[in-house]
Structures are given as structure tokens and as C-alpha cells.
């Protein structure tokens, strides 16, 4: 009996060591083919003028989609975004399943009417499909998609019919500017240094929260609301990043995008998806 147990634990140890060695041997790379939605990395070039720092961005994604989710038009834009023009930051949660399964993103609103969405995602090869477990074992590179609201939000709210919530963040001007610079720096760094996406430690939500004061990486391991991003608005509410003067359930109703009011092709798409916040 003891011999059998020794063999079992020996085999378990060998398999565990093999898994650790395989995991540690994986290295991220930008080389090779990617799914069309993640084919191009955004390119961020920073500069300064009399008003302060600005960013010249290329490869801003502005795709349109058929109702079955396939790509109807794969277009990219370029644009210039100045920190001095940053007006407000919006926090988005797109619920694609029950039990808190969701994707989070930020949208930066500028005084000239532009909106820039930043979405940290798992960058996949043509043959790959996303699964949270594979995201734990270095199967996906990380990409920070920069693009238009019509693409990144419209894909989720209209094409996929996900329940999308969009909250205005209550941040001081210095905090908002810091977050904008930090996300632009992340995008620049990813071009130079590829990284892996990790379902728990390096995902869509932790990549946004890591720039918040007092955040530590282990927080995502002890707070289920960060492991399940569909509940992450409760964290923002507790920290007063969204209006804590109102009940969270009421804010959720106010934040929900109604896809019947507009279409991604509409010129006023960004205004219409914010109908619940007209008083701002």
C-alpha cells in the first residue's frame, strides 16, 4: 500500500514540476499571426506643446460588425489627444455571462468631442478561443486596444447584445490626468515589451486598478469582485469613484446602455449611450 502511495505522489510531483517548467518556459511575443481584431498594436507617440503633453495615436481600431459578430469593415484611425483637453473618464462593464462574468474598459472623454476607449484584452492567435483557465497558464498575450466607442462599446452592446454599463468616474483632475498618462504609457510599453494576459493577476480590471492609489496586486486574489469583474462597480462605489450618494442598484439602472436608442453608425452614438447621465 505504501509503495502505491509513494508512486502516486512521485508521479504527482513529476507532473507538477513539468507543468511549472512548461509554464516558466513560455515567453510572450508579437511575432506570428493574430486574429483580425487584434492584428495591430496601437502606436503611441508622445510630444509637448505650449499646452502640455499630448499623444499622437495610430492604429486606433474603428471596426464595424455584422450581426453574427463577423467583421464588416476593418478600419483604423489616427488622432491626437491632449491631456489638457481631458474632460472626464468613464468606466464601462460589459456583462457577457452570469455570475459576474464581464469585461471592463475605460473611455476618455475630451473637450473637443472625441472619445478614446482603452480595453485590455487577451490577444489570440487565429486558431485560439478564449477560456479563463487558459488565461492562467500563459496561453494568451496581452493587448491594450485603443479605439472608438462605436467599435469597442458597440460590438458589445449591439452586436453581442451584452448588458453594458457606463459610469462617469468622480476623479480629481490630477487623478484623471495621471490615469490617462498611465494607460498611454502601458500601451507604449506593450509595443516594446510583450506581456502575457493572466485571468486573475493581469486582466482587464487589474490593469485599470493598478494605477489607483493603494492598490496591490494581491487584492485581486482576496476580493471576488475583482476576480469576477461584473461586480467591480461595487468596488468603485465603495471608493467613491462613482456617485456613492445614490444606491448602487439605482446607479446600475442609470448606467445601462439602451441599444434601441441608437446604432454604432450614428454620429451621436456617444451622446445617446449616455442618455441616463443627461444632467452631467
C-alpha positions as CSV (number, residue, x, y, z in Angstrom):
1,X,0.0,0.0,0.0
2,X,2.8,2.4,0.9
3,X,4.6,1.6,-2.4
4,X,1.4,2.6,-4.3
5,X,1.2,5.9,-2.4
6,X,4.8,6.7,-3.0
7,X,4.4,6.1,-6.7
8,X,1.3,8.2,-6.8
9,X,2.9,11.2,-5.0
10,X,6.0,10.7,-7.1
11,X,4.0,10.9,-10.3
12,X,2.1,13.9,-9.0
13,X,5.4,15.7,-8.1
14,X,6.9,14.9,-11.6
15,X,3.7,16.2,-13.3
16,X,3.7,19.4,-11.1
17,X,7.3,20.1,-11.9
18,X,6.7,19.5,-15.5
19,X,3.8,21.9,-15.5
20,X,5.9,24.6,-13.7
21,X,8.8,24.1,-16.2
22,X,6.4,24.4,-19.1
23,X,4.8,27.5,-17.7
24,X,8.1,29.2,-16.9
25,X,9.5,28.4,-20.4
26,X,6.7,30.3,-22.2
27,X,7.7,33.7,-23.5
28,X,5.4,36.4,-24.9
29,X,6.0,37.6,-28.5
30,X,4.4,39.9,-31.0
31,X,5.6,37.6,-33.9
32,X,3.2,35.5,-35.9
33,X,-0.4,35.8,-37.0
34,X,-3.2,37.1,-34.9
35,X,-7.0,37.3,-35.1
36,X,-8.1,40.2,-37.2
37,X,-9.5,42.2,-34.2
38,X,-6.0,42.1,-32.5
39,X,-3.8,42.2,-35.6
40,X,-2.4,45.6,-35.0
41,X,-1.0,47.1,-31.8
42,X,-1.8,50.7,-31.2
43,X,1.2,53.0,-31.7
44,X,1.6,55.8,-29.2
45,X,4.0,58.8,-29.7
46,X,4.1,61.5,-27.1
47,X,5.0,65.1,-27.5
48,X,4.8,68.5,-25.9
49,X,3.5,71.9,-26.9
50,X,2.6,75.1,-25.1
51,X,-0.4,73.4,-23.5
52,X,1.5,70.4,-22.2
53,X,1.8,66.8,-23.1
54,X,-0.2,65.2,-25.9
55,X,-0.2,61.8,-27.7
56,X,-0.3,61.1,-31.4
57,X,-2.0,57.7,-31.8
58,X,-2.2,55.4,-34.8
59,X,-3.9,52.1,-35.3
60,X,-6.9,53.2,-33.3
61,X,-9.5,50.5,-34.0
62,X,-12.8,51.6,-35.6
63,X,-14.3,48.3,-36.9
64,X,-17.9,47.6,-37.8
65,X,-19.6,44.2,-37.4
66,X,-22.3,42.1,-38.9
67,X,-24.9,40.9,-36.5
68,X,-23.4,37.4,-36.4
69,X,-20.2,39.0,-34.9
70,X,-18.1,38.8,-38.1
71,X,-16.2,41.9,-39.2
72,X,-17.9,44.0,-41.8
73,X,-15.2,46.7,-42.1
74,X,-11.8,46.6,-40.5
75,X,-10.7,50.3,-40.4
76,X,-8.2,52.1,-38.3
77,X,-7.9,55.8,-37.4
78,X,-5.3,58.1,-36.1
79,X,-5.7,61.0,-33.7
80,X,-4.1,63.5,-31.4
81,X,-5.2,63.6,-27.7
82,X,-4.0,66.3,-25.3
83,X,-4.0,65.8,-21.5
84,X,-5.1,69.4,-21.2
85,X,-8.3,68.5,-23.1
86,X,-9.3,65.6,-20.9
87,X,-12.8,66.3,-19.5
88,X,-14.0,63.1,-17.9
89,X,-13.2,59.3,-17.7
90,X,-15.9,56.7,-18.0
91,X,-15.8,53.2,-16.5
92,X,-17.5,50.5,-18.6
93,X,-18.6,47.0,-17.6
94,X,-19.9,44.6,-20.3
95,X,-21.7,41.6,-18.9
96,X,-21.2,38.6,-21.2
97,X,-22.4,36.0,-18.8
98,X,-23.9,35.4,-15.4
99,X,-22.2,35.1,-12.0
100,X,-20.1,38.3,-12.6
101,X,-18.5,37.3,-15.9
102,X,-17.8,40.6,-17.6
103,X,-15.3,42.7,-19.4
104,X,-14.2,46.2,-18.1
105,X,-12.8,49.2,-20.0
106,X,-12.3,52.9,-19.8
107,X,-13.4,55.7,-22.1
108,X,-11.6,59.0,-22.0
109,X,-13.8,62.0,-22.9
110,X,-12.1,65.1,-24.4
111,X,-13.3,68.7,-24.6
112,X,-13.2,68.6,-28.5
113,X,-15.9,65.8,-28.5
114,X,-13.5,62.9,-29.0
115,X,-13.8,59.7,-27.0
116,X,-10.9,57.2,-26.7
117,X,-11.6,53.7,-25.3
118,X,-8.8,51.7,-23.6
119,X,-9.5,48.0,-23.3
120,X,-7.0,45.4,-22.0
121,X,-7.7,42.1,-23.7
122,X,-6.3,38.6,-24.3
123,X,-4.6,38.7,-27.7
124,X,-5.4,35.5,-29.6
125,X,-4.0,33.6,-32.5
126,X,-6.3,32.6,-35.4
127,X,-6.9,29.1,-34.0
128,X,-7.5,30.2,-30.4
129,X,-10.7,30.7,-28.5
130,X,-10.8,32.4,-25.1
131,X,-11.2,30.4,-21.9
132,X,-10.5,31.8,-18.4
133,X,-8.5,28.7,-17.5
134,X,-6.1,29.1,-20.5
135,X,-5.6,32.6,-19.3
136,X,-3.9,31.3,-16.2
137,X,-1.3,29.3,-18.0
138,X,0.3,31.8,-20.4
139,X,-1.7,30.9,-23.4
140,X,-2.6,34.5,-24.4
141,X,-0.6,37.6,-25.0
142,X,-1.9,40.9,-23.7
143,X,-3.1,43.7,-25.9
144,X,-4.3,47.2,-24.9
145,X,-6.8,48.0,-27.6
146,X,-7.3,51.7,-28.2
147,X,-10.3,52.6,-30.3
148,X,-13.6,54.3,-30.8
149,X,-16.7,53.8,-28.8
150,X,-18.7,52.8,-31.9
151,X,-16.3,49.8,-32.2
152,X,-15.4,48.7,-28.7
153,X,-18.7,49.5,-27.0
154,X,-21.0,49.0,-30.0
155,X,-19.5,45.5,-30.5
156,X,-20.7,44.5,-27.0
157,X,-23.9,46.5,-26.6
158,X,-25.3,46.0,-30.1
159,X,-23.7,43.1,-31.9
160,X,-23.3,40.7,-29.0
161,X,-26.3,42.1,-27.1
162,X,-24.3,42.2,-23.8
163,X,-25.6,44.2,-20.9
164,X,-23.2,47.2,-20.9
165,X,-23.0,49.7,-18.1
166,X,-21.2,53.1,-18.4
167,X,-20.3,55.1,-15.3
168,X,-18.8,58.6,-15.1
169,X,-15.9,58.4,-12.7
170,X,-15.6,61.0,-9.9
171,X,-11.9,61.8,-10.0
172,X,-10.0,64.9,-9.3
173,X,-8.3,66.5,-12.3
174,X,-4.9,65.3,-11.2
175,X,-6.1,61.7,-10.7
176,X,-7.8,61.7,-14.1
177,X,-4.7,63.0,-15.8
178,X,-2.5,60.5,-14.0
179,X,-4.7,57.6,-15.2
180,X,-4.6,58.9,-18.8
181,X,-0.8,59.2,-18.8
182,X,-0.5,55.8,-17.2
183,X,-2.7,54.0,-19.8
184,X,-0.8,55.7,-22.6
185,X,2.5,54.6,-21.0
186,X,1.1,51.0,-20.8
187,X,0.3,51.0,-24.5
188,X,3.8,52.3,-25.4
189,X,5.4,49.7,-23.1
190,X,3.5,46.8,-24.6
191,X,4.8,47.5,-28.0
192,X,8.4,47.3,-26.8
193,X,7.9,44.5,-24.1
194,X,5.3,41.8,-24.9
195,X,3.4,40.5,-21.8
196,X,1.1,37.7,-21.0
197,X,-2.6,38.1,-20.1
198,X,-3.5,36.5,-16.8
199,X,-7.1,35.8,-15.9
200,X,-6.5,36.7,-12.2
201,X,-3.4,38.9,-11.9
202,X,-3.1,40.7,-15.2
203,X,-6.6,41.1,-16.7
204,X,-8.9,43.8,-18.0
205,X,-9.8,45.0,-14.5
206,X,-6.5,44.7,-12.6
207,X,-4.7,46.6,-15.4
208,X,-7.0,49.6,-14.8
209,X,-6.9,49.3,-11.0
210,X,-3.2,49.0,-10.7
211,X,-2.9,52.8,-11.3
212,X,-5.2,53.5,-8.4
213,X,-3.7,54.8,-5.1
214,X,-3.1,52.0,-2.6
215,X,-3.8,49.1,-5.0
216,X,-1.7,45.9,-4.5
217,X,-1.7,43.0,-6.9
218,X,-2.8,40.5,-4.3
219,X,-6.0,42.5,-3.8
220,X,-7.5,40.7,-6.9
221,X,-6.9,37.3,-5.1
222,X,-8.9,38.2,-2.0
223,X,-11.8,40.2,-3.4
224,X,-14.2,38.2,-5.5
225,X,-15.5,41.4,-7.1
226,X,-12.2,41.8,-8.9
227,X,-11.9,38.1,-9.9
228,X,-15.4,38.5,-11.3
229,X,-15.4,41.9,-13.0
230,X,-19.2,42.1,-13.3
231,X,-19.2,43.1,-9.6
232,X,-16.3,45.6,-9.9
233,X,-18.6,48.6,-9.9
234,X,-19.3,47.8,-6.2
235,X,-15.6,48.5,-5.6
236,X,-15.7,51.7,-7.4
237,X,-18.9,52.7,-5.5
238,X,-17.3,51.9,-2.1
239,X,-14.2,54.0,-3.0
240,X,-16.5,56.9,-4.2
241,X,-15.1,56.7,-7.7
242,X,-18.7,56.6,-8.8
243,X,-21.5,58.5,-7.0
244,X,-21.8,56.9,-3.6
245,X,-24.6,59.3,-2.7
246,X,-27.0,57.0,-4.5
247,X,-27.7,53.3,-4.1
248,X,-25.7,51.1,-6.4
249,X,-28.7,49.4,-7.9
250,X,-30.1,52.8,-8.9
251,X,-26.8,53.8,-10.5
252,X,-26.7,50.5,-12.4
253,X,-30.1,51.3,-13.9
254,X,-28.8,54.8,-14.8
255,X,-25.6,53.5,-16.3
256,X,-27.2,50.8,-18.5
257,X,-26.9,51.4,-22.2
258,X,-30.1,51.1,-24.2
259,X,-29.2,49.8,-27.6
260,X,-32.6,50.6,-29.0
261,X,-31.9,54.3,-28.8
262,X,-29.0,54.4,-31.3
263,X,-26.7,52.5,-33.6
264,X,-22.9,52.5,-33.8
265,X,-23.1,54.1,-37.2
266,X,-24.9,57.1,-35.8
267,X,-22.9,60.4,-35.4
268,X,-24.3,60.9,-32.0
269,X,-23.7,57.4,-30.7
270,X,-21.5,58.5,-27.8
271,X,-24.1,61.0,-26.7
272,X,-27.0,58.6,-27.0
273,X,-25.4,55.8,-24.9
274,X,-25.1,58.4,-22.1
275,X,-28.8,59.3,-22.0
276,X,-29.0,58.2,-18.4
277,X,-26.5,60.9,-17.4
278,X,-28.0,63.9,-19.3
279,X,-27.7,66.1,-16.3
280,X,-23.9,66.0,-16.3
